[in-house]
Amino acid sequence: MKTIVSNLKKNKKVILEVIILILISLFSFSIAPKTLQNDTYYTVSIGNLILENGIDNQDHFSWHENLPYTYPHWLYDVMMSLIYNLGSWNAVYISVCVMSIILGITIYQVNKKLNKNQIISFVLTIGSMYLLKDYIAARAQLVTFIIYMLVIFFIERFIENPKKIYYAIGIIISSILIANLHVAVWPFIFVLSLPYIAEYIICSFSDWVIYQKPAILRKKISLRLHKKDKEKVNEITNNLEKIYVSNEKRKLAREAEEPYKIKMKRNKNVKWLILIMVICGVTGFLTPLGTTPYTYLIKTMQGNTVNNINEHLPLTLIQNIPIMCTIIIALSLLIFTKVKIRLSDLFMLGGLSYLMFSSRRQATMFVLIGSIILNRMIVEAIKIYGTEKMKGVLRQIIIVAGIGVSCITLFLSIKYIDKKKNNVYVNEATYPVEASEWILKNLNLDNIKLFNEYNYGSYLLYKGIPVFIDSRADLYAPEFNGEEDIFMNFINTSNIGRYYGKTFREYGITHVMLYKNSKVSMLIDETEPENYNKIYSDDYFVIYEVMK
């Protein structure tokens, strides 16, 4: 018995690690959704198309003629199509569960390795996964979440010791992978490096001023100019000596006092990070997409799609209480404690906050990278207040918090698993399952031009039905197709900002599929039943034939 107890004490960290990994895996599995969302359908279809025909930069799924398509996440599409071909939607669901678990474990391991605290890293990982649960899906972003967590780890480790070249190689490989997996977020790898580079530049400039480097440079030049004048040389040398003595005092004072809430450190290794980022800038060409990695995000931001897609709209804090609480905790640590924040971390939080408030989808990166910064601040607070008297209290608080989060994790995991066990892969209230089968049996696809809605267009193309629009928003924007704004024509038509009849005539629409409770459907039924023959109806969808 004594031997068992002794072994338990020796291996308590290992046992704790196993328990933590099990809990993270369980929670990550529980939040992985079973019901698929619209992008997944076109992902599988495009992946199979690439496997059969390669990348020809043309769209093959809408009935609009000669639309160019950029294949912005071609590698992920191929991966998902291979998974789908192995086991249909069961395999896709399993892959989402696996990737969710990998993401959870990656967040934990990166936090633990950078901040050296198991329990706090565990608590923040569960919190992060909870905040990310709405973004866990069979989409390319799930893979890039994992990669960007690793990128931050590689950057931090590399600037600690640039001789460990494998971290630099990790950054470069990550850049290549993202450029092929999800080209829209490829520029973000450079955004993540900016806080470190900005801190280096600011510290270099402040050192230049504080340590009187311009004066030193001028006096060294004067020494060369007056090297034959001994009196002048002695005078300049004495002045230089005074500056050096003064600089040494300032250096010691700055290191001892650190009077500010911001910690600034000039890390010379950041110069090598800049070189790595330059190399990464070239990796955008290591794709079959040409210059797309350099132009995709710019074109997207110039268009109207970001203003009309829910996940791209600005975030309001009142609608996202968990994010608001996270910000309050970080601010409280800075304002009410002696905790100091690194300048690079402050820049990172500021930049990510700006991106998050500009586009709610960027809340994901705020959560991922913010977990590391918040972890660092909490660990520093423990060190500051971890006096002999407080050590026991802090240890007990951390243990209680860990146990509490563990219980909550188990409760939520069971709740989420129970909630999704009866879910289906395809929600018939959202996607036209029966209506699609009816079209395939009763209509000649070569002779119809179907008007459909954005949210289920991907399911239609998955079923082999040519679409008016689907969730590949960029395909239908003039910034990418160089022609008309199909996307905004759809938005205005569905919102009754544009007369639907005009749109139907302009595009030569022969058949219309709509949600049964949509505005256009209700208007057709009430005002123009003679112009539209209702040929199909179920609980959720209706199909009209346009009468000539």
C-alpha positions, -999 to +999 in steps of 0.1 A: +000+000+000+028+024+009+045+016-024+013+025-043+009+058-024+045+066-031+042+059-068+010+080-069+029+110-054+058+106-078+035+103-108+008+128-098+017+152-126+014+124-151-019+113-136-032+148-136-021+152-173-040+121-183-071+133-165-068+167-181-064+152-216-094+129-212-116+158-200-105+180-229-110+152-254-144+145-240-156+181-241-141+187-276-159+156-288-192+167-272-192+201-290-184+187-324-218+190-342-234+160-360-256+181-382-237+194-412-237+230-424-239+244-459-202+248-468-195+211-462-217+201-491-198+221-517-165+211-501-171+175-508-184+181-543-155+204-553-130+179-538-143+151-559-143+175-590-106+183-583-097+146-580-114+139-613-104+170-634-078+189-615-080+227-609-091+246-640-102+278-622-137+275-636-170+269-618-189+237-627-218+238-603-239+269-611-258+274-643-242+308-649-219+304-679-181+309-677-178+320-641-141+318-629-135+301-595-104+305-574-107+272-554-097+290-522-094+259-500-087+233-526-065+211-504-091+209-476-118+202-502-097+172-515-091+160-480-128+161-471-139+144-503-115+115-497-129+112-461-164+113-475-156+087-501-144+064-473-175+064-453-200+091-464-213+115-437-203+092-409-167+096-419-170+134-422-186+136-387-158+114-372-132+137-389-148+168-372-148+151-338-111+141-343-101+176-354-120+192-326-102+170-301-068+178-317-077+215-315-085+212-278-053+193-270-033+218-291-047+248-272-038+231-239-003+220-249+007+253-263-006+271-233+011+247-209+045+248-227+045+286-230+032+293-195+042+263-174+009+257-155-012+226-160-044+236-142-047+272-155-040+259-191-067+233-186-093+259-174-085+283-202-086+255-228-121+245-217-132+281-218-117+286-252-133+255-267-167+266-252-163+300-269-153+283-302-181+257-302-202+275-328-172+275-352-165+237-349-176+223-382-164+205-413-148+237-427-113+246-435-112+270-405-111+241-381-077+230-395-063+265-396-073+271-359-049+243-350-021+255-374-023+291-360-020+279-325+012+261-335+024+292-354+023+313-322+041+285-304+068+284-331+072+322-332+076+324-294+101+296-292+120+308-322+126+343-309+138+328-276+165+308-295+168+313-333+194+285-333+165+260-330+159+263-367+132+236-367+108+262-352+115+285-382+109+255-405+076+250-386+065+285-394+073+282-431+056+248-434+025+263-417+025+292-442+025+267-471-002+246-456-025+276-449-020+290-484-034+257-498-059+248-471-076+282-466-062+310-487-085+336-472-067+335-438-032+331-452-023+368-446-030+364-409+003+346-404+020+380-411-005+398-387+006+374-359+042+384-364+035+422-363+033+426-325+067+411-320+082+432-348+065+464-335+079+458-300+113+454-314+111+486-335+098+506-306+123+493-281+151+499-306+139+535-310+135+541-273+170+527-266+184+549-292+169+580-274+173+569-237+209+557-241+219+589-260+231+569-291+229+599-314+252+618-290+276+589-288+276+586-326+283+623-330+312+622-305+327+592-321+327+610-354+343+640-337+370+618-323+380+608-359+378+643-371+400+657-342+423+627-337+454+650-340+441+674-314+449+658-280+430+682-259+399+679-280+403+641-280+406+640-242+375+663-238+354+641-261+366+609-244+356+623-210+322+632-223+318+598-238+328+582-205+301+603-187+275+592-211+285+555-207+283+558-169+249+576-171+236+549-195+247+521-171+228+538-143+197+541-164+200+505-175+202+493-139+173+516-129+151+503-157+158+467-149+153+472-112+122+493-111+101+485-141+077+513-131+052+509-159+023+485-166+039+476-199+071+454-201+093+463-231+122+442-242+143+446-272+148+410-285+175+410-311+162+376-323+132+393-338+155+403-368+155+366-377+117+365-374+115+393-400+136+372-423+113+342-418+083+363-426+100+374-458+105+338-467+068+331-458+058+359-482+072+339-511+054+307-500+022+321-514+034+310-548+037+274-537+001+267-546-017+258-578-037+290-574-013+315-590-014+349-573-047+342-554-031+341-519-019+377-525-052+390-539-080+370-524-085+388-491-081+423-507-108+415-533-131+401-506-127+432-484-135+454-515-168+437-522-202+437-505-202+401-494-186+409-460-215+433-453-242+407-459-229+375-445-237+370-408-203+358-396-185+388-413-207+414-395-193+435-366-194+420-332-214+437-304-204+428-269-239+428-255-247+399-278-216+380-268-214+379-230-186+353-227-163+375-248-172+405-228-164+386-195-130+376-210-122+412-218-133+423-183-110+396-166-080+408-187-086+445-179-092+437-142-058+419-140-041+450-156-059+476-136-064+461-101-032+440-097+005+445-101+005+424-133+024+438-162+017+430-198+044+426-225+042+453-252+039+426-279+009+411-260-007+445-257-003+450-295-017+415-301-047+420-279-054+455-294-051+442-330-072+411-324-099+432-306-100+456-336-104+426-360-130+410-338-151+441-335-148+446-373-159+410-381-174+386-355-157+357-372-123+370-359-135+364-324-120+329-330-085+343-333-091+366-303-100+335-282-072+313-295-043+338-291-059+356-262-059+324-242-021+324-242-019+361-232-045+357-204-027+326-192+006+345-191-010+373-170-026+349-145+006+330-140+024+363-134-002+373-109+004+341-090+041+347-090+036+383-077+012+374-049+027+340-042+043+349-009+048+322+017+015+332+034-004+333+001+011+302-016-012+278+003-043+299-004-035+304-041-028+267-044-061+259-029-079+284-051-063+269-082-072+233-071-108+243-064-110+261-097-096+230-115-121+207-097-150+231-104-142+233-141-137+196-143-172+190-129-187+217-153-168+200-182-183+166-174-218+181-170-217+200-202-201+171-221-229+148-211-255+174-219-241+182-254-236+145-262-272+137-251-285+166-271-268+156-304-273+118-302-306+120-320-295+147-345-293+138-382-265+148-406-289+167-429-315+189-413-346+187-436-359+220-422-328+238-435-319+218-466-343+207-494-338+169-491-372+158-505-375+188-529-341+179-544-352+143-550-384+155-566-364+178-590-341+149-600-371+127-607-394+152-624-374+179-641-348+178-669-318+196-654-305+206-689-336+226-696-341+246-663-326+276-647-334+274-610-336+303-587-327+292-552-316+307-519-281+312-505-283+289-475-291+257-492-274+262-526-245+240-516-268+211-508-284+214-543-250+214-560-240+184-539-271+166-553-260+176-588-286+203-594-272+235-610-277+265-588-283+302-590-262+309-559-246+290-530-224+298-501-193+303-522-200+340-520-168+351-538-178+332-569-208+355-574-191+388-566-178+410-595-144+414-577-139+377-586-160+369-616-153+402-634-189+405-645-221+411-627-229+412-590-250+380-587-246+380-550-261+415-544-288+408-570-298+378-549-296+397-516-318+426-529-343+402-544-347+380-513-350+412-491-376+427-516-352+455-523-355+445-559-386+432-576-382+394-579-399+394-613-372+416-627-345+393-615-363+363-629-366+379-663-331+392-663-316+357-657-342+338-676-354+318-646-377+289-654-382+275-618-380+290-583-372+271-551-379+290-519-383+285-482-420+282-476-420+312-452-398+334-473-409+369-483-408+362-520-428+330-516-455+348-496-457+376-521-460+352-550-488+333-533-507+365-524-502+387-555-492+366-585-504+330-583-514+332-620-478+339-630-462+311-610-474+275-610-467+258-577-455+224-587-441+212-554-446+219-517-436+202-485-434+214-449-404+236-455-399+243-492-419+252-523-411+250-560-427+272-587-426+270-624-424+305-640-453+309-664-445+325-697 
